[in-house]
Amino acid sequence: MQDNFQTDDLDRRILTALAVDSRRSYADLAGEVGMSTAAVHERVRKMVDRGVIERFSIKVAPEALGLHLTAFVAIRNDGGAHCREIATRLRELPEVVEVHSVAGEHDSLVKVRCTHARALEDVLYAIKAIPGVLRTTSTVVLNTEFER
């Protein structure tokens, strides 16, 4: 590979297969993409070394943990120096699983997973109590068609 690393079609195929199941063996990946096991191992190692692959992880079924309610909470902040503090405080809430800084009417979009509506209400009160949060708008997920 070159020093200014660029992914090619084989790398993308390996990444796609690993995204589905990061526990796959190199031999299994090699069979799927039509390469030797050693060549696949080397490509994965280079993608890790160059930061293309940040980590290998698992995907937990939220419902198996009793987390039956998913919501997205849009946050409007006061525009002051509170932005980093808001993100730090959101990180402390175990129900908050994602925080995105966004452009548009809101400043942040937060993904929340809870057991039920009353738990979501508690999370919303906790978010609104964070200094610098002016307003929240919540959207409750009825069904998730797919997640990647």
C-alpha positions in Angstrom: 0.0 0.0 0.0 1.0 3.6 -0.5 2.0 6.0 2.3 -1.1 8.1 1.6 -3.4 5.1 2.2 -6.5 4.8 0.0 -8.9 2.0 0.3 -9.6 -0.1 -2.8 -12.5 -2.4 -3.7 -10.9 -5.3 -1.8 -10.4 -3.2 1.4 -14.1 -2.1 1.1 -15.2 -5.7 0.8 -13.2 -6.7 3.8 -14.6 -3.7 5.8 -18.1 -4.6 4.8 -17.7 -8.2 5.9 -16.1 -7.1 9.2 -18.9 -4.6 9.8 -21.4 -7.5 9.7 -19.3 -9.8 12.0 -16.0 -8.5 13.4 -15.3 -11.9 14.9 -14.9 -13.6 11.5 -11.7 -15.5 11.0 -9.2 -14.3 8.5 -9.6 -17.6 6.6 -13.4 -17.0 6.3 -12.8 -13.4 5.1 -10.2 -14.7 2.6 -12.7 -17.1 1.2 -15.3 -14.4 0.8 -13.1 -11.9 -0.9 -11.0 -14.3 -2.9 -7.6 -13.7 -1.4 -5.1 -15.7 0.8 -5.5 -15.6 4.5 -2.1 -14.0 4.9 -3.0 -11.2 2.4 -6.3 -10.5 4.2 -4.5 -10.4 7.6 -2.0 -8.0 6.2 -4.7 -5.7 4.7 -6.6 -5.6 8.0 -3.4 -4.9 10.0 -2.6 -2.0 7.6 -6.1 -0.6 8.0 -5.8 -0.8 11.8 -2.3 0.8 11.7 -3.6 3.7 9.5 -6.7 4.3 11.5 -9.2 3.1 8.9 -10.4 0.5 11.4 -10.7 2.3 14.8 -11.7 -0.7 16.8 -13.5 -4.1 16.7 -16.7 -4.1 18.7 -20.0 -6.0 19.4 -23.5 -4.9 18.8 -25.8 -5.6 21.8 -29.6 -6.0 21.3 -31.0 -3.2 23.4 -34.3 -5.1 24.0 -32.3 -8.0 25.5 -31.2 -5.5 28.2 -34.7 -4.2 28.7 -34.1 -1.0 26.7 -37.4 -1.0 24.8 -37.6 2.8 24.1 -35.3 4.7 21.7 -35.6 8.4 21.3 -33.7 11.2 19.5 -33.4 14.4 21.5 -32.5 17.6 19.7 -30.8 20.2 21.9 -30.6 23.9 21.4 -28.0 25.5 23.6 -27.4 29.1 24.7 -24.5 29.5 22.2 -22.1 30.4 25.0 -19.1 28.5 26.4 -21.3 25.6 27.5 -21.0 23.5 24.4 -18.2 21.3 25.7 -19.7 21.1 29.2 -23.0 20.0 27.7 -21.2 17.1 25.8 -19.3 16.2 28.9 -22.5 16.0 31.0 -24.3 14.1 28.4 -21.5 11.5 28.4 -22.3 10.9 32.1 -25.9 9.8 31.4 -25.9 6.0 30.8 -29.0 6.3 28.7 -27.3 8.5 26.2 -25.6 6.3 23.5 -24.7 8.9 20.9 -24.1 12.6 20.7 -23.8 14.5 17.5 -23.0 18.2 16.9 -25.3 19.3 14.1 -25.9 22.3 11.9 -29.4 23.8 11.6 -32.0 24.7 14.1 -30.5 22.6 16.9 -26.9 22.3 18.1 -26.8 18.6 19.2 -28.7 15.5 18.3 -28.7 12.8 21.1 -29.7 9.2 20.8 -31.2 7.8 24.0 -32.1 4.3 25.0 -34.4 3.7 28.0 -36.6 1.1 29.6 -39.9 3.0 29.2 -41.5 6.4 28.8 -41.1 7.4 32.5 -37.3 6.7 32.2 -37.2 8.9 29.1 -38.9 11.7 31.1 -36.2 11.4 33.8 -33.5 11.6 31.1 -35.1 14.7 29.6 -35.2 16.4 33.0 -31.5 15.6 33.5 -30.6 17.0 30.1 -32.7 20.2 30.7 -30.9 20.6 34.0 -27.5 20.9 32.2 -26.2 24.5 32.2 -26.5 26.0 28.8 -29.3 23.8 27.5 -32.1 26.1 26.4 -34.6 23.7 24.8 -35.0 20.1 23.8 -37.2 18.5 21.2 -37.8 14.7 21.4 -38.7 12.2 18.8 -39.7 8.7 20.0 -38.7 5.8 17.7 -41.6 3.5 16.9 -39.6 1.0 14.9 -36.1 0.7 13.6 -35.9 -0.6 10.0 -32.2 -1.1 10.2 -29.0 0.2 11.9 -25.4 -0.1 10.8 
